[in-house]
Amino acid sequence: MTIATVDTSRIDNKRVAEYLASTDRRVTIGVRFTLEALGIQLPNFLQRKPAGRPGRAALMAAADKDSGTIYSYRDEKLRIGAFAPKSTR
C-alpha cells in the first residue's frame, strides 16, 4: 500500500465550503464520510451539529447572554447572586 500525504488546505477553503453549501446534501454526506473513513479531520463547515434540541439550560444561557441583565437562569436555579436567600435579622 502506498502512503500519500493529503494537503488539507485544499479541502478547508472558501470555494469548497461554498460549493458544498450549494450542492445536494447527499454530496456533502459523501464528502463527510470519505474524510471520516480516511481519518482526516473535518473542516468546520462539515462538522455536524449536536443531535436533538438544545437543553433548557443552554437556551436560557443564550437568552441571559442576549438580555445583558444580572439576573440569570443559572443564578436563580443555584440560588446565588441576586437570588441568594436574604437573612431576616
C-alpha positions as CSV (number, residue, x, y, z in Angstrom):
1,M,0.0,0.0,0.0
2,T,1.3,3.4,-1.0
3,I,1.2,6.2,1.6
4,A,0.1,9.5,0.2
5,T,0.0,12.8,2.1
6,V,-3.1,14.9,1.9
7,D,-3.0,18.7,1.7
8,T,-5.9,19.6,3.9
9,S,-5.8,23.3,2.9
10,R,-7.3,22.3,-0.4
11,I,-10.3,20.9,1.4
12,D,-10.7,23.6,4.0
13,N,-11.1,26.7,1.8
14,K,-13.9,29.1,1.0
15,R,-14.6,27.8,-2.5
16,V,-15.1,24.2,-1.3
17,A,-17.4,25.4,1.5
18,E,-19.5,27.5,-0.9
19,Y,-19.7,24.5,-3.3
20,L,-20.8,22.1,-0.7
21,A,-23.3,24.5,0.7
22,S,-25.0,24.7,-2.7
23,T,-25.0,21.0,-3.6
24,D,-27.3,18.3,-2.7
25,R,-27.0,17.1,0.8
26,R,-26.0,13.6,-0.4
27,V,-22.8,15.0,-1.8
28,T,-22.0,16.6,1.5
29,I,-22.7,13.4,3.3
30,G,-20.4,11.5,0.9
31,V,-17.6,14.0,1.4
32,R,-18.0,13.8,5.2
33,F,-18.0,10.0,5.1
34,T,-14.9,9.9,2.9
35,L,-12.9,12.2,5.2
36,E,-14.0,10.3,8.3
37,A,-13.2,7.0,6.7
38,L,-9.7,8.2,5.8
39,G,-9.2,9.7,9.3
40,I,-8.8,13.3,8.0
41,Q,-10.1,16.0,10.4
42,L,-13.3,17.6,9.2
43,P,-13.3,21.3,8.4
44,N,-15.6,23.5,10.4
45,F,-18.2,23.8,7.7
46,L,-18.6,20.0,7.6
47,Q,-18.9,19.5,11.4
48,R,-22.2,18.1,12.4
49,K,-24.4,19.9,14.9
50,P,-25.4,18.0,18.1
51,A,-28.4,15.8,17.6
52,G,-31.7,16.9,19.1
53,R,-32.9,20.1,20.7
54,P,-30.6,22.1,23.0
55,G,-31.2,21.7,26.7
56,R,-33.2,24.2,28.7
57,A,-30.0,25.4,30.4
58,A,-28.3,26.1,27.1
59,L,-31.3,28.0,25.8
60,M,-31.6,30.1,29.0
61,A,-27.9,30.8,29.0
62,A,-28.2,32.1,25.4
63,A,-31.2,34.2,26.5
64,D,-29.4,35.6,29.5
65,K,-26.4,36.4,27.4
66,D,-28.6,38.4,24.9
67,S,-30.5,40.2,27.7
68,G,-27.5,41.7,29.4
69,T,-29.1,41.6,32.9
70,I,-27.5,40.4,36.1
71,Y,-30.5,38.1,36.8
72,S,-29.7,34.8,35.1
73,Y,-31.5,31.5,35.0
74,R,-28.4,29.7,36.4
75,D,-28.2,32.0,39.4
76,E,-31.9,31.5,40.0
77,K,-31.6,27.7,39.9
78,L,-28.5,27.7,42.2
79,R,-29.9,30.5,44.4
80,I,-26.8,32.6,44.2
81,G,-26.1,36.3,43.4
82,A,-29.3,38.3,43.3
83,F,-31.3,35.2,44.1
84,A,-29.4,34.2,47.3
85,P,-31.5,33.9,50.4
86,K,-31.7,37.0,52.4
87,S,-31.1,37.0,56.1
88,T,-34.1,38.0,58.2
89,R,-32.3,39.7,61.1
